[in-house]
């Protein structure tokens, strides 16, 4: 079964065709990050206009691709995301489905983030359900117990800012620009992650609870205070140490909650998804903290960490056919 996916929830315009939930036959993804960087974040109305322009420009190629692969359904990232951007994709997908005379499947793109590992041919064997999904993105931070792709329970989600959002805000304070996650990661490689003392959020709480706003505020306030006491020629070193220390503490807080979820559920398969899962320091810390003899950790390939229509199409197939794609 071939499904055509459409994704426009934020600042990526993406269209893909996936067969049987795993084989990517066609993929087009165009990022708007450079256009939004001057504003320090994504502007919803601008994103929607760019999606319209990108999709219109893609139409001639897409017509040829559709004729070649003859998709059996159209899936769209619906409802969740930046409303103007989401509605653009919904309208486009609805028109495609009507024109092709096929079913339209609405997908929660946040949940679909876990599907990246199923799209990577080199990842074998595939994860088996039940499992723990850890979604880390610009808009969401969630730890989810999955019985199947469509049967799941959110064990914990951020009580305030998402982890990716906090990276963006700290990066802005450090003068790094948008998107903040990759810029923080790059700068942190030059710094000492133990140089700046920052509190791990909710360190004494036994329940699964995620909160990043306090860490964000503490980091920004500490940086501003240290800047007043640091000679100008040393401020670049200060930025490096702040970036490294902030990144480490943010990830330790996340991983502590993943460990709690493993203990609570008894599940030992952990699947990462979302843009922040592209961060190599997060992957390294997870590998250090989670015993590989007990925990199977699945990391999506880089191209499927962000918003991508292949995730939407793949997960749409799994919503009704997951037994075909988990073995």
C-alpha positions, 0 to 999 in steps of 0.5 A, a space after each residue: 500500500 502506497 501512501 502520499 504524505 503531506 507535512 506543513 505544521 511548522 517551517 518545513 514543506 514536505 511531501 513524500 510517498 511511502 510504501 507499506 509504512 517503511 519504503 520511501 519511494 519519493 520525498 521532497 522537503 524544503 526548510 524555511 529556517 533561513 527565512 525565519 532566522 531574521 525574526 528569531 523564530 517561526 512566524 506562522 503567517 510567513 510560514 503559511 505563505 511559504 508553504 503555499 508557494 513551495 507546494 505550488 512550485 512542486 505541483 508539476 513534479 508531484 503530478 508526475 510522481 503521482 502518475 508513477 506511483 499511484 498512491 492508495 491514500 493521502 495522509 496529512 499532518 493535521 490539527 496540531 502545529 502552527 494553525 495557519 501552516 497546518 491549514 495550508 497542508 490540510 487544504 492541499 492534502 484534501 484537494 489531492 485526496 479528492 482529485 485522486 479519489 482516495 481516502 484522506 488520513 489525518 495524522 498527529 505529527 507529534 506521535 508520528 515522530 517515533 516512526 523515523 526508525 522504521 524508515 531507515 533500512 539499516 536499522 534491523 531488527 525494528 523495535 517491537 511494541 510495547 515500547 517507550 517513545 521519547 518525543 523531543 522537539 521545538 514544540 513538544 517534550 513527551 514520554 509515551 508508553 506505546 502498546 501499539 502505534 495507536 494505543 498509547 499513554 502519555 506518561 509525562 510531558 513538559 509542564 511549561 516550555 518544550 526542550 527545543 523551545 528552551 534551546 531556541 530561547 537560550 541561543 537567542 540570549 547568547 546571540 546565536 540566532 535561530 534555529 537554536 538547537 544546532 547552534 547550541 550544540 556546535 558552540 557547546 563542543 568548544 565549552 566545558 559542560 561542568 564550568 557553570 553550575 546550574 540546577 537540574 529541574 525537579 531533581 528530588 521529584 520521584 514522579 515523571 515530571 518535565 519542566 524546562 522553563 526554570 532552567 531557561 530562566 536560571 541560565 539566562 540570568 546567570 549568563 547576564 550576571 557573569 557577563 557584567 563580571 567578565 572581561 570582554 575578551 573572555 565573553 566568547 569562552 563564557 558563551 561556550 561554557 554556558 552553552 555546554 553546561 545548559 545543554 548537559 543539565 537539560 539532557 540529564 533532566 530528560 534522561 532522569 525521567 526516561 529512567 523513571 519511565 523504564 522503572 515504572 513500566 518495565 519496558 526496555 525498548 526506547 525510541 527517540 523522535 523529534 528535532 532534538 534527537 539529532 543532538 549527538 550529546 543527547 545520544 551520547 548521554 543516553 548511551 552512558 546512562 541507559 545500560 545497553 545490556 538492559 535497554 534497547 535504544 533506537 535513534 532515528 536517522 538525521 533526516 527523519 528527526 525533524 518534521 517530514 512527510 515520510 513520517 506522516 505517510 509511514 505512520 498513517 500506514 501503521 495506524 491500521 496495519 502495524 502488525 505488518 511493519 513491526 517484525 
